[in-house]
Amino acid sequence: MDIFQDLQKLIKLTGDRAKLDAKANGTYIVYKTDSGRIVKEFANGDIQTVTNPGSPSNE
C-alpha cells in the first residue's frame, strides 16, 4: 500500500467510528457531501441538509 491508500483507509475508519459513536450516544454526524452540501446524518439513516451553516438555529 502506498501512503495515499493508507490515508484513504484511515479517513474511512474515522468516519465509521464517528457513526458508531453517534449511534451509541443518540446523536448525529455532520459532513460535507461530494456535491458540497453540509448534512447531518442520524443513526437511523435520516439525513438533513444544514441550510445555514454556523447559525445557532441549526441545532
N, CA, C and O atoms as a Tripos MOL2 file, in Angstrom:
@<TRIPOS>MOLECULE
protein
  236   235    59     0     0
PROTEIN
NO_CHARGES

@<TRIPOS>ATOM
      1 N           0.8370   -1.1960    0.0000 N.3       1 MET1
      2 CA          0.0000    0.0000    0.0000 C.3       1 MET1
      3 C           0.8740    1.2500    0.0000 C.2       1 MET1
      4 O           1.9320    1.3020    0.6280 O.2       1 MET1
      5 N           0.3980    2.2320   -0.7150 N.am      2 ASP2
      6 CA          1.1350    3.4890   -0.6740 C.3       2 ASP2
      7 C           0.4980    4.4260    0.3500 C.2       2 ASP2
      8 O          -0.5350    4.1010    0.9350 O.2       2 ASP2
      9 N           1.0960    5.5550    0.5590 N.am      3 ILE3
     10 CA          0.6450    6.4840    1.5940 C.3       3 ILE3
     11 C          -0.7590    7.0170    1.3030 C.2       3 ILE3
     12 O          -1.5260    7.2640    2.2340 O.2       3 ILE3
     13 N          -1.1070    7.1980    0.0230 N.am      4 PHE4
     14 CA         -2.4350    7.6880   -0.3430 C.3       4 PHE4
     15 C          -3.5070    6.6750    0.0490 C.2       4 PHE4
     16 O          -4.5460    7.0530    0.5910 O.2       4 PHE4
     17 N          -3.2680    5.4150   -0.2140 N.am      5 GLN5
     18 CA         -4.2230    4.3660    0.1590 C.3       5 GLN5
     19 C          -4.3370    4.2500    1.6790 C.2       5 GLN5
     20 O          -5.4300    4.0480    2.2080 O.2       5 GLN5
     21 N          -3.2250    4.3750    2.3700 N.am      6 ASP6
     22 CA         -3.2470    4.3390    3.8350 C.3       6 ASP6
     23 C          -4.1010    5.4800    4.3920 C.2       6 ASP6
     24 O          -4.8830    5.2840    5.3220 O.2       6 ASP6
     25 N          -3.9430    6.6610    3.8180 N.am      7 LEU7
     26 CA         -4.7090    7.8200    4.2650 C.3       7 LEU7
     27 C          -6.2000    7.6370    3.9870 C.2       7 LEU7
     28 O          -7.0320    7.9660    4.8330 O.2       7 LEU7
     29 N          -6.5430    7.1180    2.8130 N.am      8 GLN8
     30 CA         -7.9490    6.8650    2.4870 C.3       8 GLN8
     31 C          -8.5660    5.8770    3.4730 C.2       8 GLN8
     32 O          -9.7020    6.0610    3.9100 O.2       8 GLN8
     33 N          -7.8280    4.8430    3.8200 N.am      9 LYS9
     34 CA         -8.3240    3.8420    4.7620 C.3       9 LYS9
     35 C          -8.5320    4.4690    6.1400 C.2       9 LYS9
     36 O          -9.5390    4.2030    6.7960 O.2       9 LYS9
     37 N          -7.5990    5.2880    6.5760 N.am     10 LEU10
     38 CA         -7.7090    5.9480    7.8740 C.3      10 LEU10
     39 C          -8.9100    6.8910    7.9180 C.2      10 LEU10
     40 O          -9.6180    6.9440    8.9240 O.2      10 LEU10
     41 N          -9.1410    7.6220    6.8510 N.am     11 ILE11
     42 CA        -10.2940    8.5260    6.7820 C.3      11 ILE11
     43 C         -11.5940    7.7280    6.8610 C.2      11 ILE11
     44 O         -12.5170    8.1240    7.5730 O.2      11 ILE11
     45 N         -11.6760    6.6210    6.1450 N.am     12 LYS12
     46 CA        -12.8750    5.7790    6.1750 C.3      12 LYS12
     47 C         -13.1030    5.2230    7.5730 C.2      12 LYS12
     48 O         -14.2310    5.2420    8.0660 O.2      12 LYS12
     49 N         -12.0590    4.7320    8.2160 N.am     13 LEU13
     50 CA        -12.1950    4.1880    9.5660 C.3      13 LEU13
     51 C         -12.6380    5.2600   10.5610 C.2      13 LEU13
     52 O         -13.4150    4.9780   11.4740 O.2      13 LEU13
     53 N         -12.1490    6.4790   10.3870 N.am     14 THR14
     54 CA        -12.5440    7.5810   11.2600 C.3      14 THR14
     55 C         -14.0310    7.8900   11.1020 C.2      14 THR14
     56 O         -14.7300    8.1120   12.0910 O.2      14 THR14
     57 N         -14.5120    7.9020    9.8650 N.am     15 GLY15
     58 CA        -15.9350    8.1290    9.6170 C.3      15 GLY15
     59 C         -16.7960    7.0220   10.1850 C.2      15 GLY15
     60 O         -17.8520    7.2820   10.7610 O.2      15 GLY15
     61 N         -16.3460    5.7800   10.0250 N.am     16 ASP16
     62 CA        -17.0870    4.6420   10.5750 C.3      16 ASP16
     63 C         -17.1690    4.7310   12.0950 C.2      16 ASP16
     64 O         -18.2130    4.4500   12.6830 O.2      16 ASP16
     65 N         -16.0710    5.1210   12.7250 N.am     17 ARG17
     66 CA        -16.0520    5.2600   14.1820 C.3      17 ARG17
     67 C         -16.9870    6.3810   14.6300 C.2      17 ARG17
     68 O         -17.6720    6.2520   15.6440 O.2      17 ARG17
     69 N         -17.0170    7.4730   13.8820 N.am     18 ALA18
     70 CA        -17.9080    8.5850   14.2220 C.3      18 ALA18
     71 C         -19.3670    8.1410   14.1630 C.2      18 ALA18
     72 O         -20.1680    8.5310   15.0120 O.2      18 ALA18
     73 N         -19.7150    7.3310   13.1690 N.am     19 LYS19
     74 CA        -21.0880    6.8230   13.0630 C.3      19 LYS19
     75 C         -21.4350    5.9250   14.2460 C.2      19 LYS19
     76 O         -22.5390    6.0060   14.7830 O.2      19 LYS19
     77 N         -20.5020    5.0760   14.6540 N.am     20 LEU20
     78 CA        -20.7420    4.2110   15.8140 C.3      20 LEU20
     79 C         -20.9230    5.0300   17.0910 C.2      20 LEU20
     80 O         -21.8120    4.7460   17.8940 O.2      20 LEU20
     81 N         -20.0890    6.0350   17.2740 N.am     21 ASP21
     82 CA        -20.1980    6.8990   18.4540 C.3      21 ASP21
     83 C         -21.5270    7.6550   18.4540 C.2      21 ASP21
     84 O         -22.1610    7.8000   19.4990 O.2      21 ASP21
     85 N         -21.9460    8.1360   17.2870 N.am     22 ALA22
     86 CA        -23.2180    8.8560   17.1900 C.3      22 ALA22
     87 C         -24.3810    7.9410   17.5410 C.2      22 ALA22
     88 O         -25.3150    8.3540   18.2290 O.2      22 ALA22
     89 N         -24.3270    6.7100   17.0740 N.am     23 LYS23
     90 CA        -25.3940    5.7560   17.3780 C.3      23 LYS23
     91 C         -25.4300    5.4530   18.8750 C.2      23 LYS23
     92 O         -26.5060    5.4050   19.4710 O.2      23 LYS23
     93 N         -24.2740    5.2510   19.4760 N.am     24 ALA24
     94 CA        -24.1950    4.9270   20.9040 C.3      24 ALA24
     95 C         -24.6700    6.0840   21.7800 C.2      24 ALA24
     96 O         -25.2070    5.8640   22.8650 O.2      24 ALA24
     97 N         -24.4710    7.3160   21.3100 N.am     25 ASN25
     98 CA        -24.8180    8.4920   22.1040 C.3      25 ASN25
     99 C         -26.1270    9.1540   21.6780 C.2      25 ASN25
    100 O         -26.4960   10.1960   22.2180 O.2      25 ASN25
    101 N         -26.8250    8.5620   20.7210 N.am     26 GLY26
    102 CA        -28.1010    9.1090   20.2740 C.3      26 GLY26
    103 C         -27.9930   10.4750   19.6280 C.2      26 GLY26
    104 O         -28.8450   11.3380   19.8400 O.2      26 GLY26
    105 N         -26.9480   10.6730   18.8430 N.am     27 THR27
    106 CA        -26.7270   11.9660   18.2050 C.3      27 THR27
    107 C         -26.5060   11.7630   16.7030 C.2      27 THR27
    108 O         -27.0050   10.7840   16.1480 O.2      27 THR27
    109 N         -25.7950   12.6290   16.0480 N.am     28 TYR28
    110 CA        -25.6040   12.5790   14.6040 C.3      28 TYR28
    111 C         -24.1750   12.9690   14.2550 C.2      28 TYR28
    112 O         -23.4220   13.4670   15.0910 O.2      28 TYR28
    113 N         -23.8190   12.7250   12.9800 N.am     29 ILE29
    114 CA        -22.5420   13.2140   12.4730 C.3      29 ILE29
    115 C         -22.8320   14.2840   11.4290 C.2      29 ILE29
    116 O         -23.9080   14.2980   10.8310 O.2      29 ILE29
    117 N         -21.8880   15.1650   11.2130 N.am     30 VAL30
    118 CA        -22.0200   16.2290   10.2220 C.3      30 VAL30
    119 C         -20.8570   16.1000    9.2530 C.2      30 VAL30
    120 O         -19.7090   15.9190    9.6590 O.2      30 VAL30
    121 N         -21.1720   16.1960    7.9640 N.am     31 TYR31
    122 CA        -20.1140   16.1220    6.9620 C.3      31 TYR31
    123 C         -20.5320   16.8430    5.6920 C.2      31 TYR31
    124 O         -21.6950   17.2050    5.5150 O.2      31 TYR31
    125 N         -19.5680   17.0420    4.8190 N.am     32 LYS32
    126 CA        -19.8020   17.6900    3.5330 C.3      32 LYS32
    127 C         -19.8830   16.6080    2.4700 C.2      32 LYS32
    128 O         -19.0000   15.7550    2.3770 O.2      32 LYS32
    129 N         -20.9420   16.6410    1.6680 N.am     33 THR33
    130 CA        -21.1360   15.6350    0.6280 C.3      33 THR33
    131 C         -20.2490   15.9380   -0.5810 C.2      33 THR33
    132 O         -19.6250   16.9960   -0.6650 O.2      33 THR33
    133 N         -20.2110   14.9890   -1.5090 N.am     34 ASP34
    134 CA        -19.4440   15.1910   -2.7390 C.3      34 ASP34
    135 C         -19.9720   16.3830   -3.5390 C.2      34 ASP34
    136 O         -19.2220   17.0310   -4.2690 O.2      34 ASP34
    137 N         -21.2760   16.6680   -3.3940 N.am     35 SER35
    138 CA        -21.8760   17.7910   -4.1260 C.3      35 SER35
    139 C         -21.6880   19.1280   -3.4010 C.2      35 SER35
    140 O         -22.1070   20.1690   -3.9090 O.2      35 SER35
    141 N         -21.0570   19.1070   -2.2080 N.am     36 GLY36
    142 CA        -20.7470   20.3360   -1.4940 C.3      36 GLY36
    143 C         -21.7440   20.7430   -0.4250 C.2      36 GLY36
    144 O         -21.5630   21.7740    0.2240 O.2      36 GLY36
    145 N         -22.7990   19.9510   -0.2280 N.am     37 ARG37
    146 CA        -23.7800   20.2610    0.8160 C.3      37 ARG37
    147 C         -23.2640   19.7970    2.1720 C.2      37 ARG37
    148 O         -22.5590   18.7920    2.2610 O.2      37 ARG37
    149 N         -23.6160   20.5270    3.2260 N.am     38 ILE38
    150 CA        -23.3130   20.1040    4.5890 C.3      38 ILE38
    151 C         -24.5730   19.4470    5.1300 C.2      38 ILE38
    152 O         -25.6580   20.0260    5.0790 O.2      38 ILE38
    153 N         -24.4210   18.2280    5.6510 N.am     39 VAL39
    154 CA        -25.5740   17.4560    6.1080 C.3      39 VAL39
    155 C         -25.3360   16.8800    7.4960 C.2      39 VAL39
    156 O         -24.2010   16.7080    7.9400 O.2      39 VAL39
    157 N         -26.4570   16.5880    8.1700 N.am     40 LYS40
    158 CA        -26.4470   15.8390    9.4290 C.3      40 LYS40
    159 C         -26.9740   14.4520    9.0950 C.2      40 LYS40
    160 O         -28.0250   14.3220    8.4680 O.2      40 LYS40
    161 N         -26.2540   13.4140    9.5080 N.am     41 GLU41
    162 CA        -26.7210   12.0440    9.3120 C.3      41 GLU41
    163 C         -26.9600   11.4170   10.6790 C.2      41 GLU41
    164 O         -26.0500   11.3020   11.5010 O.2      41 GLU41
    165 N         -28.2120   11.0140   10.9000 N.am     42 PHE42
    166 CA        -28.6100   10.4300   12.1730 C.3      42 PHE42
    167 C         -28.3940    8.9250   12.1530 C.2      42 PHE42
    168 O         -28.2680    8.3260   11.0850 O.2      42 PHE42
    169 N         -28.3520    8.3150   13.3260 N.am     43 ALA43
    170 CA        -28.0870    6.8810   13.4560 C.3      43 ALA43
    171 C         -29.1410    6.0290   12.7510 C.2      43 ALA43
    172 O         -28.8470    4.9080   12.3350 O.2      43 ALA43
    173 N         -30.3670    6.5470   12.6110 N.am     44 ASN44
    174 CA        -31.4260    5.7880   11.9460 C.3      44 ASN44
    175 C         -31.3800    5.9120   10.4230 C.2      44 ASN44
    176 O         -32.2270    5.3500    9.7290 O.2      44 ASN44
    177 N         -30.3910    6.6480    9.9000 N.am     45 GLY45
    178 CA        -30.2220    6.7870    8.4620 C.3      45 GLY45
    179 C         -30.8080    8.0570    7.8750 C.2      45 GLY45
    180 O         -30.5620    8.3680    6.7090 O.2      45 GLY45
    181 N         -31.5830    8.8040    8.6670 N.am     46 ASP46
    182 CA        -32.1370   10.0680    8.1820 C.3      46 ASP46
    183 C         -31.0150   11.0620    7.9400 C.2      46 ASP46
    184 O         -30.0620   11.1430    8.7150 O.2      46 ASP46
    185 N         -31.1420   11.8240    6.8440 N.am     47 ILE47
    186 CA        -30.1520   12.8420    6.5020 C.3      47 ILE47
    187 C         -30.8730   14.1680    6.3350 C.2      47 ILE47
    188 O         -31.8560   14.2580    5.6000 O.2      47 ILE47
    189 N         -30.3830   15.2020    7.0210 N.am     48 GLN48
    190 CA        -30.9360   16.5480    6.9240 C.3      48 GLN48
    191 C         -29.8670   17.4780    6.3740 C.2      48 GLN48
    192 O         -28.7200   17.4460    6.8190 O.2      48 GLN48
    193 N         -30.2450   18.3040    5.4070 N.am     49 THR49
    194 CA        -29.3320   19.3090    4.8900 C.3      49 THR49
    195 C         -29.2740   20.4740    5.8650 C.2      49 THR49
    196 O         -30.3070   20.9420    6.3440 O.2      49 THR49
    197 N         -28.0750   20.9390    6.1580 N.am     50 VAL50
    198 CA        -27.8880   22.1170    7.0030 C.3      50 VAL50
    199 C         -28.0180   23.3180    6.0770 C.2      50 VAL50
    200 O         -27.1930   23.5170    5.1850 O.2      50 VAL50
    201 N         -29.0670   24.1240    6.2950 N.am     51 THR51
    202 CA        -29.3600   25.2060    5.3620 C.3      51 THR51
    203 C         -28.5570   26.4710    5.6150 C.2      51 THR51
    204 O         -28.3100   27.2400    4.6850 O.2      51 THR51
    205 N         -28.1450   26.7010    6.8530 N.am     52 ASN52
    206 CA        -27.3950   27.9100    7.1810 C.3      52 ASN52
    207 C         -26.2560   27.5470    8.1260 C.2      52 ASN52
    208 O         -26.3630   27.7820    9.3300 O.2      52 ASN52
    209 N         -25.1640   26.9780    7.6060 N.am     53 PRO53
    210 CA        -24.0680   26.5500    8.4760 C.3      53 PRO53
    211 C         -23.5440   27.6960    9.3420 C.2      53 PRO53
    212 O         -23.3720   28.8210    8.8720 O.2      53 PRO53
    213 N         -23.3000   27.3900   10.5970 N.am     54 GLY54
    214 CA        -22.7710   28.3800   11.5200 C.3      54 GLY54
    215 C         -23.8270   29.1350   12.2880 C.2      54 GLY54
    216 O         -23.5120   29.8700   13.2240 O.2      54 GLY54
    217 N         -25.0860   28.9630   11.9000 N.am     55 SER55
    218 CA        -26.1770   29.6430   12.5850 C.3      55 SER55
    219 C         -26.6750   28.8030   13.7500 C.2      55 SER55
    220 O         -26.8330   27.5920   13.5990 O.2      55 SER55
    221 N         -26.9280   29.4060   14.9100 N.am     56 PRO56
    222 CA        -27.4310   28.6420   16.0590 C.3      56 PRO56
    223 C         -28.7910   28.0020   15.7990 C.2      56 PRO56
    224 O         -29.1800   27.0840   16.5220 O.2      56 PRO56
    225 N         -29.5210   28.4620   14.7860 N.am     57 SER57
    226 CA        -30.8510   27.9170   14.5020 C.3      57 SER57
    227 C         -30.7960   26.5030   13.9480 C.2      57 SER57
    228 O         -31.8380   25.8600   13.8170 O.2      57 SER57
    229 N         -29.6130   26.0010   13.6200 N.am     58 ASN58
    230 CA        -29.4710   24.6490   13.0820 C.3      58 ASN58
    231 C         -29.3010   23.5980   14.1610 C.2      58 ASN58
    232 O         -29.1130   22.4270   13.8330 O.2      58 ASN58
    233 N         -29.3580   23.9570   15.4120 N.am     59 GLU59
    234 CA        -29.1310   22.9870   16.4860 C.3      59 GLU59
    235 C         -30.3370   22.1400   16.7270 C.2      59 GLU59
    236 O         -30.3160   21.2710   17.5980 O.2      59 GLU59
@<TRIPOS>BOND
     1     1     2 1
     2     2     3 1
     3     3     4 2
     4     3     5 am
     5     5     6 1
     6     6     7 1
     7     7     8 2
     8     7     9 am
     9     9    10 1
    10    10    11 1
    11    11    12 2
    12    11    13 am
    13    13    14 1
    14    14    15 1
    15    15    16 2
    16    15    17 am
    17    17    18 1
    18    18    19 1
    19    19    20 2
    20    19    21 am
    21    21    22 1
    22    22    23 1
    23    23    24 2
    24    23    25 am
    25    25    26 1
    26    26    27 1
    27    27    28 2
    28    27    29 am
    29    29    30 1
    30    30    31 1
    31    31    32 2
    32    31    33 am
    33    33    34 1
    34    34    35 1
    35    35    36 2
    36    35    37 am
    37    37    38 1
    38    38    39 1
    39    39    40 2
    40    39    41 am
    41    41    42 1
    42    42    43 1
    43    43    44 2
    44    43    45 am
    45    45    46 1
    46    46    47 1
    47    47    48 2
    48    47    49 am
    49    49    50 1
    50    50    51 1
    51    51    52 2
    52    51    53 am
    53    53    54 1
    54    54    55 1
    55    55    56 2
    56    55    57 am
    57    57    58 1
    58    58    59 1
    59    59    60 2
    60    59    61 am
    61    61    62 1
    62    62    63 1
    63    63    64 2
    64    63    65 am
    65    65    66 1
    66    66    67 1
    67    67    68 2
    68    67    69 am
    69    69    70 1
    70    70    71 1
    71    71    72 2
    72    71    73 am
    73    73    74 1
    74    74    75 1
    75    75    76 2
    76    75    77 am
    77    77    78 1
    78    78    79 1
    79    79    80 2
    80    79    81 am
    81    81    82 1
    82    82    83 1
    83    83    84 2
    84    83    85 am
    85    85    86 1
    86    86    87 1
    87    87    88 2
    88    87    89 am
    89    89    90 1
    90    90    91 1
    91    91    92 2
    92    91    93 am
    93    93    94 1
    94    94    95 1
    95    95    96 2
    96    95    97 am
    97    97    98 1
    98    98    99 1
    99    99   100 2
   100    99   101 am
   101   101   102 1
   102   102   103 1
   103   103   104 2
   104   103   105 am
   105   105   106 1
   106   106   107 1
   107   107   108 2
   108   107   109 am
   109   109   110 1
   110   110   111 1
   111   111   112 2
   112   111   113 am
   113   113   114 1
   114   114   115 1
   115   115   116 2
   116   115   117 am
   117   117   118 1
   118   118   119 1
   119   119   120 2
   120   119   121 am
   121   121   122 1
   122   122   123 1
   123   123   124 2
   124   123   125 am
   125   125   126 1
   126   126   127 1
   127   127   128 2
   128   127   129 am
   129   129   130 1
   130   130   131 1
   131   131   132 2
   132   131   133 am
   133   133   134 1
   134   134   135 1
   135   135   136 2
   136   135   137 am
   137   137   138 1
   138   138   139 1
   139   139   140 2
   140   139   141 am
   141   141   142 1
   142   142   143 1
   143   143   144 2
   144   143   145 am
   145   145   146 1
   146   146   147 1
   147   147   148 2
   148   147   149 am
   149   149   150 1
   150   150   151 1
   151   151   152 2
   152   151   153 am
   153   153   154 1
   154   154   155 1
   155   155   156 2
   156   155   157 am
   157   157   158 1
   158   158   159 1
   159   159   160 2
   160   159   161 am
   161   161   162 1
   162   162   163 1
   163   163   164 2
   164   163   165 am
   165   165   166 1
   166   166   167 1
   167   167   168 2
   168   167   169 am
   169   169   170 1
   170   170   171 1
   171   171   172 2
   172   171   173 am
   173   173   174 1
   174   174   175 1
   175   175   176 2
   176   175   177 am
   177   177   178 1
   178   178   179 1
   179   179   180 2
   180   179   181 am
   181   181   182 1
   182   182   183 1
   183   183   184 2
   184   183   185 am
   185   185   186 1
   186   186   187 1
   187   187   188 2
   188   187   189 am
   189   189   190 1
   190   190   191 1
   191   191   192 2
   192   191   193 am
   193   193   194 1
   194   194   195 1
   195   195   196 2
   196   195   197 am
   197   197   198 1
   198   198   199 1
   199   199   200 2
   200   199   201 am
   201   201   202 1
   202   202   203 1
   203   203   204 2
   204   203   205 am
   205   205   206 1
   206   206   207 1
   207   207   208 2
   208   207   209 am
   209   209   210 1
   210   210   211 1
   211   211   212 2
   212   211   213 am
   213   213   214 1
   214   214   215 1
   215   215   216 2
   216   215   217 am
   217   217   218 1
   218   218   219 1
   219   219   220 2
   220   219   221 am
   221   221   222 1
   222   222   223 1
   223   223   224 2
   224   223   225 am
   225   225   226 1
   226   226   227 1
   227   227   228 2
   228   227   229 am
   229   229   230 1
   230   230   231 1
   231   231   232 2
   232   231   233 am
   233   233   234 1
   234   234   235 1
   235   235   236 2
@<TRIPOS>SUBSTRUCTURE
     1 MET1         2 RESIDUE 1 A MET
     2 ASP2         6 RESIDUE 1 A ASP
     3 ILE3        10 RESIDUE 1 A ILE
     4 PHE4        14 RESIDUE 1 A PHE
     5 GLN5        18 RESIDUE 1 A GLN
     6 ASP6        22 RESIDUE 1 A ASP
     7 LEU7        26 RESIDUE 1 A LEU
     8 GLN8        30 RESIDUE 1 A GLN
     9 LYS9        34 RESIDUE 1 A LYS
    10 LEU10       38 RESIDUE 1 A LEU
    11 ILE11       42 RESIDUE 1 A ILE
    12 LYS12       46 RESIDUE 1 A LYS
    13 LEU13       50 RESIDUE 1 A LEU
    14 THR14       54 RESIDUE 1 A THR
    15 GLY15       58 RESIDUE 1 A GLY
    16 ASP16       62 RESIDUE 1 A ASP
    17 ARG17       66 RESIDUE 1 A ARG
    18 ALA18       70 RESIDUE 1 A ALA
    19 LYS19       74 RESIDUE 1 A LYS
    20 LEU20       78 RESIDUE 1 A LEU
    21 ASP21       82 RESIDUE 1 A ASP
    22 ALA22       86 RESIDUE 1 A ALA
    23 LYS23       90 RESIDUE 1 A LYS
    24 ALA24       94 RESIDUE 1 A ALA
    25 ASN25       98 RESIDUE 1 A ASN
    26 GLY26      102 RESIDUE 1 A GLY
    27 THR27      106 RESIDUE 1 A THR
    28 TYR28      110 RESIDUE 1 A TYR
    29 ILE29      114 RESIDUE 1 A ILE
    30 VAL30      118 RESIDUE 1 A VAL
    31 TYR31      122 RESIDUE 1 A TYR
    32 LYS32      126 RESIDUE 1 A LYS
    33 THR33      130 RESIDUE 1 A THR
    34 ASP34      134 RESIDUE 1 A ASP
    35 SER35      138 RESIDUE 1 A SER
    36 GLY36      142 RESIDUE 1 A GLY
    37 ARG37      146 RESIDUE 1 A ARG
    38 ILE38      150 RESIDUE 1 A ILE
    39 VAL39      154 RESIDUE 1 A VAL
    40 LYS40      158 RESIDUE 1 A LYS
    41 GLU41      162 RESIDUE 1 A GLU
    42 PHE42      166 RESIDUE 1 A PHE
    43 ALA43      170 RESIDUE 1 A ALA
    44 ASN44      174 RESIDUE 1 A ASN
    45 GLY45      178 RESIDUE 1 A GLY
    46 ASP46      182 RESIDUE 1 A ASP
    47 ILE47      186 RESIDUE 1 A ILE
    48 GLN48      190 RESIDUE 1 A GLN
    49 THR49      194 RESIDUE 1 A THR
    50 VAL50      198 RESIDUE 1 A VAL
    51 THR51      202 RESIDUE 1 A THR
    52 ASN52      206 RESIDUE 1 A ASN
    53 PRO53      210 RESIDUE 1 A PRO
    54 GLY54      214 RESIDUE 1 A GLY
    55 SER55      218 RESIDUE 1 A SER
    56 PRO56      222 RESIDUE 1 A PRO
    57 SER57      226 RESIDUE 1 A SER
    58 ASN58      230 RESIDUE 1 A ASN
    59 GLU59      234 RESIDUE 1 A GLU
